[in-house]
Amino acid sequence: MDTYLPISKAATITKRKPIELQEMIASGTIRAIKTPSNKILVNESDLIMALPKEERFKKYAHLAGNAILVSEASRKHNVSTPTITRWIQRGLITVIKKSIRRTYIAEAEIAYLAEIYNMDPGQGKRTVLKA
């Protein structure tokens, strides 16, 4: 199930103007849906992947190259292990090393995603709309 953000929040996260995001939607770079109340919601995964990698992780450049265990990342960045696992499956986080019981991921990437994820405390993390 995909997560969607209001275009205003997406603009804040990406530091782009809403019109730029609307152009990205029109070009097919990012997916979006329209609610029955005509509110535009942007696909969170598409939004993150549409940004250049250097721009996404600039704030966390000091963590570049660091590997962190999924369980440690979960505690450190206040994100559940199943959520981190979903991000890995979607290709949002790079797996640096994997063994039978331990998975090491890129710390800069998890720090960035956790910051976005933790911007909206409570209220659940998914927006589910029925057509």
C-alpha positions as CSV (number, residue, x, y, z in Angstrom):
1,M,0.0,0.0,0.0
2,D,1.4,3.4,-1.0
3,T,1.7,6.4,1.3
4,Y,0.5,9.8,0.0
5,L,1.3,13.3,1.3
6,P,-0.5,16.6,0.7
7,I,1.2,18.6,-2.0
8,S,1.9,21.4,0.5
9,K,3.8,19.0,2.8
10,A,5.6,17.5,-0.1
11,A,6.7,21.0,-1.1
12,T,8.0,21.7,2.4
13,I,9.9,18.4,2.5
14,T,11.5,18.8,-0.9
15,K,12.0,22.6,-0.6
16,R,10.3,23.1,-4.0
17,K,7.3,25.2,-5.0
18,P,4.0,23.4,-5.3
19,I,3.9,24.4,-9.0
20,E,7.1,22.5,-9.6
21,L,5.6,19.4,-8.0
22,Q,2.5,19.8,-10.2
23,E,4.8,19.9,-13.2
24,M,6.5,16.7,-12.0
25,I,3.0,15.1,-11.6
26,A,2.0,16.3,-15.1
27,S,5.2,14.8,-16.7
28,G,4.7,11.5,-14.9
29,T,7.8,11.8,-12.8
30,I,5.8,11.4,-9.6
31,R,2.4,9.8,-9.0
32,A,-0.5,11.6,-7.4
33,I,-4.1,11.2,-6.6
34,K,-7.0,13.6,-6.2
35,T,-9.3,13.2,-3.2
36,P,-13.1,13.7,-3.5
37,S,-12.5,17.2,-2.0
38,N,-10.1,18.0,-4.9
39,K,-7.0,17.9,-2.7
40,I,-3.9,16.6,-4.5
41,L,-1.8,13.9,-2.7
42,V,1.6,13.0,-3.8
43,N,3.1,9.5,-3.7
44,E,5.8,9.6,-1.0
45,S,8.1,7.0,-2.5
46,D,8.0,8.7,-6.0
47,L,8.7,12.0,-4.4
48,I,11.8,10.8,-2.6
49,M,13.2,8.9,-5.6
50,A,12.6,12.0,-7.9
51,L,15.1,14.0,-6.0
52,P,18.7,13.8,-7.0
53,K,20.7,11.5,-4.6
54,E,23.1,14.3,-3.6
55,E,20.1,16.6,-2.7
56,R,18.4,13.9,-0.7
57,F,21.3,13.1,1.6
58,K,23.2,16.5,1.7
59,K,22.2,17.1,5.3
60,Y,23.5,13.6,6.2
61,A,26.8,13.8,4.3
62,H,28.7,13.1,7.5
63,L,27.0,9.7,7.7
64,A,27.8,8.7,4.1
65,G,29.5,5.4,4.0
66,N,28.4,4.3,7.5
67,A,26.6,1.0,7.9
68,I,24.1,0.5,10.6
69,L,22.1,-2.6,11.7
70,V,18.4,-2.4,11.0
71,S,17.6,-3.0,14.6
72,E,20.0,-0.3,15.7
73,A,18.6,2.1,13.1
74,S,15.1,1.4,14.4
75,R,16.0,2.4,17.9
76,K,18.2,5.4,16.9
77,H,15.8,6.9,14.4
78,N,12.4,6.0,16.0
79,V,11.1,3.9,13.1
80,S,9.8,0.4,13.4
81,T,11.8,-2.5,12.0
82,P,8.9,-3.6,9.6
83,T,8.8,-0.1,8.2
84,I,12.5,-0.1,7.5
85,T,12.2,-3.6,5.9
86,R,9.4,-2.2,3.6
87,W,11.7,0.7,2.6
88,I,14.5,-1.8,1.8
89,Q,12.1,-3.8,-0.3
90,R,11.0,-0.7,-2.2
91,G,14.6,0.2,-2.9
92,L,14.6,3.4,-0.8
93,I,17.5,2.2,1.4
94,T,20.7,0.5,0.2
95,V,21.6,-2.8,1.9
96,I,25.4,-2.7,2.5
97,K,25.9,-6.1,3.9
98,K,23.5,-9.0,4.6
99,S,24.0,-12.2,6.5
100,I,21.5,-14.7,7.9
101,R,20.5,-12.7,11.0
102,R,22.0,-9.2,10.4
103,T,21.3,-6.6,7.7
104,Y,23.4,-3.5,7.5
105,I,22.0,-0.5,5.7
106,A,23.3,2.9,4.7
107,E,22.9,5.2,7.7
108,A,22.6,8.5,5.7
109,E,19.6,7.1,3.8
110,I,17.8,5.8,6.9
111,A,18.4,9.1,8.7
112,Y,16.9,11.1,5.8
113,L,13.8,8.8,5.5
114,A,13.3,8.7,9.3
115,E,13.3,12.5,9.4
116,I,10.5,12.7,6.9
117,Y,8.6,9.8,8.5
118,N,8.8,11.4,12.0
119,M,7.6,14.8,10.8
120,D,4.0,13.7,11.2
121,P,3.6,12.2,14.7
122,G,0.5,10.2,15.4
123,Q,-2.4,10.0,13.0
124,G,-1.0,6.9,11.4
125,K,1.5,7.0,8.6
126,R,-0.6,5.8,5.7
127,T,-3.3,7.7,3.8
128,V,-5.8,5.2,2.4
129,L,-8.4,6.5,-0.1
130,K,-11.1,4.5,-1.7
131,A,-12.0,5.3,-5.2
